Amino acid sequence: MAGTPTIPSNVTESTDMPSTSLELGLIGNCQIGALIDTDGRIVWCCLPRFDGDPFFSRLMDTTDRGYFAIELQDQVESRQYYQRNTAILCTELTDKYGGRIRITDFCPRFRLYDRTFRPEIVIRRVKCLSGTPVIRIRLRPTTAYGEREPETTRGSHHIRYLGQGRVTRLTTDASITHVLQESPIVLEGELNFALGPDESVTESVNAMCQRFETQTTTYWQEWARGLAIPFEWQNEVIRAATTLKLSTFEDTGAVIAAMTTSVPEAADTQRNWDYRYCWLRDAYFVVHALNRLGTTATMENYLNYIINLVVGAAEHELQPLYGIGGETRIEEKEVRGLAGYRGMGPVRVGNAAYHQVQHDVYGAVVLAANQAFFDERLARPGDEALFRRLTILGEQAARLFDKPDAGIWEYRGRARVHTYSSIMCWAACDRLARIAAHLELDEDATRWRQQADRMHDVICLEAWSESRQAFTESFGGDTMDASLLLMHELGFLAADDPRFVSTVEAIEAELRRGDHLFRYAAADDFGDPENAFNICTFWYIDALWAIGRRDEARRLFENMLECRNTQGLLSEDLDTTSHELWGNFPQTYSMVGLINSALHLSRSWEEAV
């Protein structure tokens, strides 16, 4: 089926080599994910899960390998779109003679035997739409992070790729000889490619791929139908919500920060990090977005992942990030086999931030877990036993709220008493007071309320700058930090509190660049920041809305929608002049920011209809 584009289609000229940009579409099934460029080339895909070895690594390389292309000879145009309300991506290629093909890409996901079927399989279906198109299959995987290429063996209808203790099988109804030799193929009907584990396909590959596509289409459209979306920007929110869903590792409930590693925050900056893990700082915002969207099963699974971390935390000290399986050690190293995005290495695997001290994580976890006590839809509501576990984190928050840490932005070369971390510690104690009151634990409620009030007073005294007439980035500091735009969202100050309004204005004066916001402007471990941070722009939009500057908030939100790529996705960072996307992709934080801002700003259904 052709599907219906939900975003205006892009038209691009053909290139001989796989391009390197973030004009990419995402497919996946909550087990694996793949990124596909506008010419239908898979340029990034890790197996057997998000943080695995990239089987397709071209996004992080400059050599002619690490991709899966279905090339159209004499191509002159490409058009790409998602089938309506699904994670199924279509790429239509046209040649100079009027021949046209459609590549349909997806990872199977549907209900089977009372559970969700989500195998480590990428399905590619290519169909002739008109003319006599000639295609060429180029399947050039890598292994060991680009250091080697897997060996191959062949069967009558499959190719096996052997490397790094893993065997990956391509099953197809195309000529195996033509695939291996990369020979031209006159496409007369439809060809199918199923890439996954080394398991035999016991039926026609065409029948299997057709059935998988039909059932996967039904799954995603049913899922989208259950979303609680705003009246305005419906397609944009559905795409962001689908992307957020694709970023969940369903086996454990973890939500990764991004699919990629080492896409620089700005060109040639060395700000290249591996984001294929779960950051606790994101927890509250992800849970908040999932709750407002009504995706309770995904939210509950994520909450269970977080609660498991709380139970397993050594001496109840939380790390800033964890592996998607709950791994506590994520050693960082640079790999030699990949040159980096546009050659801008290094390519890093792992993230040393896991052993940093970041006090905001205590608030992030308690804020996320808070949902379990007040949401009657959940199968396992919070109880006194969970509250007692959370109080241990509250004790840590009360002890550490005025102590130096690396901060939300993970400074590697300094430690300060960061105001945002202090506020998040306050939020942990504030929510514990609310939970205790809800559970009718009166003595606990009183104790945690007194603790939160004491912390609030200290923060208001130490983080307020009379000269700036604003709360500053750290106790006694004089610079601004975009995270303080969340003071109202977190309940620390009312939206009409003059201190919040003046803080928003001070952040605006120091960190706004055009219609976008930097995280901070002061030099850090790598020099001066160069690009805006997309989640901060959404926080700024929400703050403007809260303080009554609503027309401006709507204009800036519409502007951010224009900054998405053709498929409606955002990365971490943005060049404020060219609007080129930078940083790891697609960034969960950015998609969550879009969802929450849309829900804040949209007219209600009652007003609109």
N, C-alpha and C positions, 0 to 999 in steps of 0.2 A: 504494500500500500504506500502511496506517496506521502500521506500525512499533510498537515497544514502548518506552514511556518507561523510561529507566534511572534517572531521578531523579523524585521525587514532583512531579506536575504542579502548577503554580500556577493559581489562579483569580483573575482581576482584573475589576474593573468597567470598562465602556467609558468612553472619554473622547473629547471632540470634537476635541482637538488632539493631535498626537504628544507623548507624555510624554517627560520627560528624566530618566532614571536609568540606572544600570548594570545593570538587570534586562534584559540583552540576550543573545541567542544569536549565535554566530559561524558563518558559512559561508565557504567559500573553497576554493581549489585549488592553493595554493603559487605563485600568480601575482597574484591579487587576493583581497580579503576584504571581507565585508559584515557589519554589525551590525544585528540585527533585534529590535525591541522586542516586548513580550508581546502586542500587538495585531496583530502581523504586519507592521509598518511597517519598511521598510529606512530607517534613520536615519543610516547612515554607510557610504560605499563610495568608495574612491579608485581612479581609473583613470588610466593603464593598468596601474599597479602600486601596491604598498602606499604609497609616498611621493608618489603623484600627486595631482592636483587632485581634491578630493572632489566627485563627481558627486551624491552625496547627503550633505548636510552638516547635517541638522537637529540632530544631537547637539550641534553647536557653535553653534546659533542659537536665537533666540527668536521668529522669524517663521514664518508658516504656509507653509513651502516647504522644499526640500531633502530630500524623502522620497518613497518609493514605497509608497502604502498601497492595500490591498485591503480596503475598509471594508465591514462588514456592517451594514445598516440595522437599527436597534433592537437593537443588540448589548447583551447583558447579562453575558456571561462569555467568558473566553478560557482556553485550556489549551495549553501549549507543551511540546514534547519533541523529542529527537533520535530518528530511527530507530536501532534498536539497532546500536551499534558503527560508526556512520557520522558524517559531517559533514553529513548531510541533516536539516534542521530542519523540524518540522511545527508549525503553529499552528492550533488548532481554535477557531472562534468560534461562539457560540450566540446567537440572537436571542430576544426575549421570547415569540415564538410557537412556539418549538421548532425553528425552522430552524437548520441547522448546516452549516458549511463547514469544509474543511480546506485550508490553504495549505501547500504543500510547496516549500521553498526550498533551492537548492544551486547550487554552481558545478561544472560537469562536470570530472571527473578520472578517467581510465582509460587502459589501454594501447591504443594504436592504431599500426599500422605499426612495431612494435618500439620505440616510444617512448611517453612519457606525454603524453597529450592533456590540456592544461590551458588552454583558451582564456579570453580576458577576457570571459566570459559569465556572467551571473546568470540562472538559470532559476527561474521562479515558476509553479507549477501550482495552480489553485484548483478544488476539487471540491465539489459538493453532496453532503452526507451524509444530510440529512433535511429534510423540509419544503419550503417555497418561499422560500428566502432571497433577499434583494435586496441586491446589492453595488454598490459605486461605486469605480471606479479613480481614484486621484489620484496622478499621476506628475509631480512638480514638482522637477526637477533644478536644480542651480546650477552655475556655472562661475566661474573666477578666484577661488577661495576665497570664494564668496558674493557677490562684487561684481556679478555679472550672472546672468541666466537665459538659457539657450541659446535660439536661434531654432529653430523647428520647420518641417519640411516633411513631407508625408504621401504614402503610396502606398496601394495597395488593401489591403495587409495589414501595413503597417509605418509607423512614425513615425521621422523622423530628427531628432536634436537636434544643433545646430551651435553650437560655442563653443570658444574657446581653441585654435584650430587642430586640433580633434578633432571627428569626427562619430561619434555613438553612435546605434545603431539599435535600436528595439524592434520585434520581429516577434511577431505575436499572431494567434490565431484569434478574438479578441474584436472587437467592432465598433470600428473606428478612430474613428468619430464619437463613440461613447459614451465612449471613453477620452479623447479630446481635450476633449470638453465636460463630462467628469466626470458623465455622466448615469447614472441608476439602471439596473441590469441585473438581470433575473430570472435567477438561475443555475439551470439545469435539468440540466446535466451537468458538464462540465469545460472550463475555459479555460486556455490556456497563454500564457506571456509569456517571451520570450527577449531579454534586453537585453545588447548587446555591440557589437563593431565594425560598421562600415557595410558589411556583406557580405550578399548575398542568401542566403536559405534556399531550397534547391532541392528540398525535400521538404515534406510536411505538417508543420507546426510541432508538431502533437500527436504525430505519430509520432516526430519528432526528440526532443522533450522526454521522451517515454516511454522511448525507447531510451537517452538520456543518463542518465535516472534509474536505470534497471536496471543499466547498466554502472558508474555511479558507486557505487551501492550495493554491487555486487560488489567493486569496487576497495577500498573502505574496510573491508569486512568481512574480505577477505583480508588486508589490511594489519594490522588489529587481531589477526587470528589468529596473526600472526607475532611479536607482542610477548611479551617475557619479563616477565610481571607477577607481583606478589606474590600470595600466597594471599588475604590480607585486602585489602579496599578495591579490589577488581578494577575495578568500574565507575568509581570515582573516578579511578583511575590511567589507565584507557583514555581517559576524557574528557580528562584533563590531557595525555596523550600525543598525542591527536588535535589538541588545541589547539596544542601545541608544533609538530607537523607543519604545521599551517595557518599558522604564523608563519614558515615557511621560504620564502625566495624561491628557488625551485629553479633558476632560470636561472644563478645565481652560487653558490648554497649559503648565502647570508647568512641569519641568523636575526634578525628584528627584535625590539626590546624590547617593542613593543606596536603595536596597529593604529591607535591614535589619537594625536592631538596635543591638548595643552592642557586635558585633564581635570584640574582642580586637585587637589593633594595634600590639601588641606583647603579648606573653604568660604572664599571671598573672601580668599585668601592671596597671590595673584599667583604662586604656585608652579605655573605652567602651562608645561609643556615639551613639545616635539615628540619623541616616542619611536619614530618610524617608521624607525629606523636600527639599525645593528648595533654594540653596545657590546662591546669586547674584554673588559671585566671579567666579562661573562657567559660567556665562551668555555669556561672550564674546567668550569663547572657544567652548561652545556648538553651538552657532549661527554660528561661523566660520566653524565648522565641518559640520553642517547641510547645510550651503551654498555651501561648496565645494562638498558635496555629491549630491547636487541638490534636496534635500528633502524640497522644498520650502513651502509646506503646513504645515509641522511640524514646520519649522523655523518660519513661519508667526504666527502660533498659539502661539508659545513660546514668540515671540516678543510682541504679544498682552497681554500676561500674565504680562510681564515685564512693559509694558507701563501702564497697569492698576495699577500696584504697584506705579509707579511714580505719577499717578493722585491721588491715595489715600493716599500717604505718609503724615503723620501728620507733619505739619510744614516743609515738604520737607526734613525730615531727614530719610534716608533709613536705614533699618535694614540689618544685614548680611544675614539673612535667613527668609523665610516665609513659612507658610503652603501651601500645594498644592492647597488649595482653596483661597489663598491670606491671610490666617489668620496671624495676627500680634503677637499673644500671643501663645507661644509654651512652656509652663511651663515644666521644667524638674523635674522628680521624679524617684526614684528607686522602682521597683516592687518586691513584695515578692514571687510571685508564680512561678518564673522561676529562676533556679540556674545559668544560663548563659552558654555561649559556652564552652563546656567541663568542666562545673562547675566553670568557671572563671568569676563570677559575678563582679560587679552588672549588672543587666539588667536595662537600663535607657529608659524611655519614655519621649519624649520632649527633647529640647535642649536649655540650658540656654544661648548659644551663641547668641540667637536672640536679647538680649538686650545689647550685647557688642557694643563698638564703633570701627568700622572698616572703615577707610576712603577710602579703595580701591573700595568700592561698587559704588561710584559715577562714577569712570572711567569704571567699569564693565558695568554699565547700559548704559552709553552714547556710549561706544564701541559697545554694542549689538544693541542699537537703531540706530546707524550710518548706519547699513545695510538697514534700511527702506528708507533712502534718496537716495541710489545709486543703488538699485536693481530694475530694471524695470519689473521683473517678478511678483512682489508682487501686490496683489489686492488693497492694501491701502498704497500707497507710503507716505513717510514722507512729511510734509508740514510745513509752517511757524508756524502754531499753535503748532505742536509737538515740533518744535525747541524752541519756547518760553518756553514751559514746561521744556525742557532739560536745558535751560540756568539757571534755578533756581538751578539745581544740579551742574552746572558748577560754580555758585557763591559759593556754599558750598565747592566744591573741591578747589577753589582758596583760600578760607578762612582757610581750614583745612589741606592743603598739608604739612605744616611744624609743625603740632601739633601731640602730642602722640596719639597712638591708640593701639588696641590689635593685629593688624597685620593680615595678611592673614591666619596665622596658629592658630589664636584664642587663644593666650596666656591668661590664666585666672588669672595669678598672677602678671602681670606687664604691663606697658604701655611705649612705646618708639615712637620716630619718625621713623617709619619703612620706609626704602627706597622704597620698592615695593609699599606701600600705596601712597607715594609721587609721584612715577612715574605714578601710575594709575590716581591720581588727575590731573597730567599734561596731561595725555592722554585724560581726559574728556575735558579739555580746548582746546587741540590740535584738537580734532575731531569736536568740536563746531565751530572752525575757518574754518575747511574744509566744514562743512555743510552750514555755512553762505555763504561761497564763492559759493558753489553749488547753493544756493537759490538766489544768486546775491544780498545779503544783505551786501553791501560793508563795511559800518561802523561797523557792528557787526563782520565781518570777521577780520577787522583790530584790533578791540578791543580784541577779543579772541586770535588772533595771538600774540599780545603784551603780553597778560597775560600768555600764554603758554611759550613764550620765557623767561619771567622773572622767572617763576617757574623752567624751565630747568636750568637756570644759578645757581639758589640757590641749586638745587639738586646736580648738578655737583660739587659745592663747598663744601657742607656740608656732602655729602655721600661718597666722594672720600677719600681713605686712601693712603697717600703717602707711608707709611711704607709697606702696603700690595700691593700697586700698583693695587688697585682694588676698585670697589664700594662695600661697606660693608652693612650688614644687617640693620643698623640704622645710623642716623646722628651721626657722631663722634664715631661710634663703630669700632670694630676690628674683628668681626666674620662674617662668610659668610652665605648666605641664597640662596637656590636653585632657589627661585622665580626670582632672578636677571638674571637668564639665559634668561628671556623673554625680556630683554631690547631691543634687536634687533627686535624680533617679534612684539613688541608694537610700534616700530618706534622711540624709544628714542635715540638709537645710531645705526649707520650703522654697518653692519657685519664686515667691514674691519677697523673700528675704533680701534686703538691700546688699548684703554681703555676697550672696550668690550672683545677683545681677552684676555687681561690679567685678566679680571674679570672671564671669563670662566675658565682660567687656575687656578686661585686662588680657585674657587669653587670646581674644580676637585681635587685639592690637599687636601682640607679640608673635603669634603663631599662624595667623591667617595669611595665606598667599593666594591672591585672587579669590576664587570660590572654594578653596580647599584649606585643610588644616594640617600643620606639622604636629608630630607628637611633642616635640620640644625643639628649641632653636639653638641651645648651647652646644658647643662641641662635646663629643663623647670620645670613646676609645678609638674611633675610626675617623675623627675629624668632624666637620660640620655636616649636619643632615642636608640632603639634597632634594628629597621628594616628600610629598605629602603622604600621610598614613590614612588609608581610606576609612577605617573604623572611626578615627577621630573626627573626620568630616561628618559622619553620621551622628556622632555624639554632639557635635556642634549644632547640627540641624535640630536635634531633639531639644537641646538647651534653648535655642532661639524660640522654638515652639512653646516651651514651658514658660518663658518670660514674656510672651505676648508678641514677639516679632514673627508672626505667622506667615505673612505673605513672603517674607524673605526666606523663611524656612522652606516653604513649598518650592520657591524658585531654586534654591540650592539643591533640594532633593531631586527635582527634575534634571538639574545639571548633572548630578551624580549618575542618574540613569543613563544619560548620554555618554558617560565615560565607560560604561560596561563594554565588553567586547561584543561581537556580532551575535553571539549565542547567549548574551545576558549575564555573563560571568565577570567577576572582579578578582583581582589579585590583592596583594597586601598594600602596595604603594602606587603612587601616580606622579608622573612628571606634570607639574602644574602648568607648563607652557605648551607642550605637545599633546598632553593627555595620554601619553603612552603608559601602558600598565607595566609595572615592575614588581619584583618580590614574588614569593611563592604563590602558587596558583592551583585551583581556585581557593581563595582564602576564606575559611569558614567564618572568621571574625567579620570580614567585610560583608558576606552574604547575610549573616545574622543582623548586622547593622542596617542593611537595606530593609530586611523584614520588619524590624522593630520600628524604624522610622516610618515606613509605609503605614503600619498599624496606628502609630501616633497621629499622623497627619491626615489620613484619609477621612473624607466625609463618611458618616455612618450610613448603613443601609437604610435606616429609617428616614434620614434626611434625603437620600438620593432617589429612593423608589417608593 
